[in-house]
Amino acid sequence: MQGSIVTLYSPEHRAHATMSLPLIRSLFAHMAWADAQLLQALRAAPGDDPLSIERYAHVLAAEHIWITRIEGRDPRVGVWPVLSLEECAVLSDENARDYQRFIDLETDATLQRAVTYTNSSGATFTGRVLDILLHVAMHGAYHRGQVALTMRRSGGAPVSTDYILWSRGRPA
């Protein structure tokens, strides 16, 4: 069917998709803000909430792993690390600095370059920097939502980290 979702989002369409550098900058400024908001909420949560901390550590580890893949470095944490909240705080700050530094040097053209990397299962892939960055932003949003759910179930007060809240500069 012409104009259907299948046609609009075919592999051929994705191969030519573009995104502006200003939007990438906004997504990663939001990521740093959302990571910090979540850390603050986890610190304020009553009692111990290991599942929420585990998922938050995974968000931060994935951010770290992807920037190291893009830059051709070895990551210093695994995909599902066991981290304390203080270790999470250090990794969150490091990720924010690394992405800021990286994105500051990018152009719309360099976002289109291909990067070859090996995933945690040992498989090798090649992808555009732009697609990797978009994945990092979306992956974090997905898992931050999971953390909000597990925080609520364990008696904590989840924090909303929606992009629109960040863009407005205030909560709903």
GUVO-343049 format. One record per residue (C-alpha): residue in one letter; x, y, z. Coordinates in pm, 1 decimal. Example, Ala and Ser with C-alpha at 12.3 -4.5 7.8 and 13.67 -1.06 7.14 Angstrom:
+---+----------+----------+----------+
| r |       px |       py |       pz |
+---+----------+----------+----------+
| A |   1230.0 |   -450.0 |    780.0 |
| S |   1367.0 |   -106.0 |    714.0 |
+---+----------+----------+----------+
***
This chain:
+---+----------+----------+----------+
| r |       px |       py |       pz |
+---+----------+----------+----------+
| M |      0.0 |      0.0 |      0.0 |
| Q |    140.9 |    338.7 |   -105.6 |
| G |    214.0 |    573.5 |    185.5 |
| S |    171.7 |    305.5 |    449.5 |
| I |    389.2 |    280.8 |    756.5 |
| V |    565.1 |    -16.1 |    597.6 |
| T |    659.5 |    198.9 |    298.7 |
| L |    755.0 |    502.0 |    504.7 |
| Y |    983.0 |    304.9 |    736.6 |
| S |   1138.6 |     61.6 |    494.9 |
| P |   1513.9 |    -12.5 |    515.5 |
| E |   1562.1 |    203.5 |    205.7 |
| H |   1397.6 |    499.0 |    379.3 |
| R |   1603.5 |    456.3 |    697.0 |
| A |   1925.9 |    451.6 |    497.7 |
| H |   1860.8 |    811.1 |    392.2 |
| A |   1713.2 |    946.1 |    716.5 |
| T |   1883.8 |   1250.7 |    858.9 |
| M |   1865.2 |   1447.9 |   1178.6 |
| S |   2005.5 |   1788.6 |   1257.9 |
| L |   2300.5 |   1841.4 |   1487.5 |
| P |   2100.5 |   2089.2 |   1701.8 |
| L |   1844.7 |   1815.1 |   1772.0 |
| I |   2122.8 |   1570.4 |   1864.9 |
| R |   2262.6 |   1832.9 |   2102.2 |
| S |   1918.7 |   1873.0 |   2260.2 |
| L |   1871.8 |   1497.8 |   2298.4 |
| F |   2204.5 |   1463.6 |   2476.8 |
| A |   2151.0 |   1767.0 |   2697.9 |
| H |   1820.8 |   1602.6 |   2792.1 |
| M |   2000.6 |   1272.3 |   2855.2 |
| A |   2243.2 |   1434.6 |   3099.0 |
| W |   1955.2 |   1611.4 |   3276.8 |
| A |   1741.9 |   1295.8 |   3292.3 |
| D |   2031.2 |   1087.9 |   3427.7 |
| A |   2091.5 |   1349.7 |   3699.5 |
| Q |   1720.6 |   1368.4 |   3787.4 |
| L |   1703.5 |    991.7 |   3822.0 |
| L |   2013.6 |    981.7 |   4040.1 |
| Q |   1861.6 |   1242.5 |   4270.9 |
| A |   1536.2 |   1043.4 |   4295.7 |
| L |   1721.7 |    719.2 |   4369.2 |
| R |   1923.0 |    889.8 |   4641.9 |
| A |   1600.2 |   1019.0 |   4799.8 |
| A |   1418.3 |    682.8 |   4776.8 |
| P |   1341.2 |    510.6 |   5105.7 |
| G |   1535.1 |    193.1 |   5174.0 |
| D |   1727.0 |    -16.6 |   4928.7 |
| D |   1597.5 |    -55.2 |   4572.2 |
| P |   1844.9 |   -287.7 |   4396.7 |
| L |   1636.1 |   -342.1 |   4080.8 |
| S |   1604.0 |     32.2 |   4013.1 |
| I |   1974.7 |     85.4 |   4074.6 |
| E |   2059.3 |   -211.3 |   3849.4 |
| R |   1856.3 |    -66.5 |   3562.4 |
| Y |   1994.1 |    283.2 |   3615.9 |
| A |   2348.1 |    142.0 |   3612.3 |
| H |   2260.8 |    -33.9 |   3284.7 |
| V |   2146.8 |    295.2 |   3128.0 |
| L |   2474.4 |    458.9 |   3225.1 |
| A |   2682.0 |    159.9 |   3116.0 |
| A |   2513.9 |    153.3 |   2775.2 |
| E |   2579.0 |    525.3 |   2729.3 |
| H |   2943.3 |    464.9 |   2819.7 |
| I |   2981.2 |    160.4 |   2596.0 |
| W |   2834.3 |    334.5 |   2291.9 |
| I |   3059.6 |    641.3 |   2315.9 |
| T |   3362.3 |    414.2 |   2350.9 |
| R |   3250.1 |    216.8 |   2044.1 |
| I |   3210.7 |    536.0 |   1841.6 |
| E |   3552.3 |    660.6 |   1952.2 |
| G |   3726.7 |    323.0 |   1915.1 |
| R |   3807.8 |    286.3 |   2285.6 |
| D |   3762.9 |     -6.7 |   2522.3 |
| P |   3479.4 |     34.9 |   2774.1 |
| R |   3563.1 |     18.6 |   3143.9 |
| V |   3225.3 |   -126.9 |   3246.8 |
| G |   3011.1 |   -411.1 |   3116.4 |
| V |   2656.3 |   -389.0 |   2987.4 |
| W |   2495.9 |   -482.1 |   3323.1 |
| P |   2745.1 |   -364.5 |   3586.8 |
| V |   2683.7 |   -378.4 |   3959.3 |
| L |   2740.1 |    -17.9 |   4071.4 |
| S |   2670.4 |    179.2 |   4385.3 |
| L |   2483.5 |    507.4 |   4353.1 |
| E |   2813.1 |    690.9 |   4400.2 |
| E |   2969.7 |    489.7 |   4118.3 |
| C |   2662.9 |    569.1 |   3908.6 |
| A |   2711.6 |    940.0 |   3982.2 |
| V |   3071.9 |    924.1 |   3861.7 |
| L |   2976.6 |    737.1 |   3543.7 |
| S |   2685.3 |    973.5 |   3476.4 |
| D |   2914.2 |   1277.1 |   3499.5 |
| E |   3174.8 |   1106.8 |   3279.5 |
| N |   2913.9 |   1021.1 |   3016.2 |
| A |   2777.9 |   1375.9 |   3010.0 |
| R |   3128.7 |   1517.1 |   2959.9 |
| D |   3223.1 |   1257.3 |   2696.4 |
| Y |   2910.0 |   1312.4 |   2487.8 |
| Q |   2934.7 |   1691.1 |   2519.5 |
| R |   3296.4 |   1685.7 |   2404.3 |
| F |   3216.8 |   1443.5 |   2121.5 |
| I |   2907.9 |   1625.7 |   1992.7 |
| D |   3084.4 |   1962.7 |   2008.9 |
| L |   3327.8 |   1832.5 |   1745.4 |
| E |   3062.9 |   1685.6 |   1514.0 |
| T |   2899.9 |   1832.4 |   1204.8 |
| D |   2591.1 |   1721.6 |   1017.6 |
| A |   2824.4 |   1552.6 |    767.8 |
| T |   3033.3 |   1365.1 |   1025.6 |
| L |   2717.3 |   1227.3 |   1187.8 |
| Q |   2668.8 |   1030.1 |    865.3 |
| R |   2999.7 |    842.2 |    890.0 |
| A |   3002.9 |    468.9 |    954.4 |
| V |   3148.6 |    310.1 |   1265.9 |
| T |   3228.8 |    -59.9 |   1290.7 |
| Y |   3206.2 |   -210.8 |   1638.5 |
| T |   3176.7 |   -541.7 |   1817.2 |
| N |   2880.6 |   -588.5 |   2049.3 |
| S |   2883.3 |   -758.7 |   2388.5 |
| S |   2803.2 |  -1094.6 |   2224.9 |
| G |   3106.1 |  -1069.0 |   1996.2 |
| A |   2915.5 |   -989.2 |   1674.4 |
| T |   3053.0 |   -714.8 |   1449.8 |
| F |   2827.4 |   -448.1 |   1303.3 |
| T |   2861.6 |   -122.5 |   1113.4 |
| G |   2627.9 |    170.0 |   1173.2 |
| R |   2608.0 |    542.4 |   1123.6 |
| V |   2709.2 |    764.7 |   1414.0 |
| L |   2370.3 |    937.7 |   1383.1 |
| D |   2180.9 |    609.0 |   1425.1 |
| I |   2396.0 |    508.2 |   1721.0 |
| L |   2337.5 |    841.9 |   1894.3 |
| L |   1964.3 |    819.5 |   1837.4 |
| H |   1967.8 |    465.5 |   1978.0 |
| V |   2151.7 |    583.0 |   2291.5 |
| A |   1893.1 |    855.6 |   2352.8 |
| M |   1596.9 |    622.7 |   2295.4 |
| H |   1746.9 |    333.3 |   2494.0 |
| G |   1796.2 |    555.2 |   2797.4 |
| A |   1439.6 |    687.4 |   2780.5 |
| Y |   1305.2 |    331.3 |   2767.4 |
| H |   1499.6 |    212.6 |   3069.4 |
| R |   1441.0 |    530.1 |   3272.4 |
| G |   1070.2 |    450.0 |   3236.7 |
| Q |   1138.3 |    103.0 |   3375.2 |
| V |   1323.1 |    256.6 |   3670.7 |
| A |   1025.1 |    482.8 |   3744.1 |
| L |    800.9 |    175.5 |   3753.4 |
| T |   1029.7 |    -24.0 |   3981.8 |
| M |   1076.6 |    277.6 |   4211.2 |
| R |    701.0 |    316.8 |   4248.2 |
| R |    659.1 |    -55.2 |   4320.6 |
| S |    927.3 |    -40.8 |   4591.6 |
| G |    769.6 |    259.7 |   4764.2 |
| G |    986.3 |    532.9 |   4615.2 |
| A |    875.3 |    847.4 |   4438.3 |
| P |    968.4 |    821.5 |   4069.5 |
| V |   1070.3 |   1131.4 |   3883.9 |
| S |    945.1 |   1214.1 |   3536.1 |
| T |   1229.4 |   1251.7 |   3289.0 |
| D |   1021.9 |   1315.5 |   2977.7 |
| Y |   1190.9 |   1517.5 |   2704.9 |
| I |    902.2 |   1764.6 |   2694.3 |
| L |    951.5 |   1847.3 |   3063.5 |
| W |   1317.6 |   1919.4 |   3001.1 |
| S |   1237.8 |   2129.3 |   2693.4 |
| R |    986.6 |   2339.0 |   2889.4 |
| G |   1229.4 |   2376.9 |   3176.0 |
| R |    969.6 |   2281.8 |   3435.6 |
| P |    757.8 |   1985.2 |   3545.0 |
| A |    403.2 |   1923.7 |   3425.6 |
+---+----------+----------+----------+
***
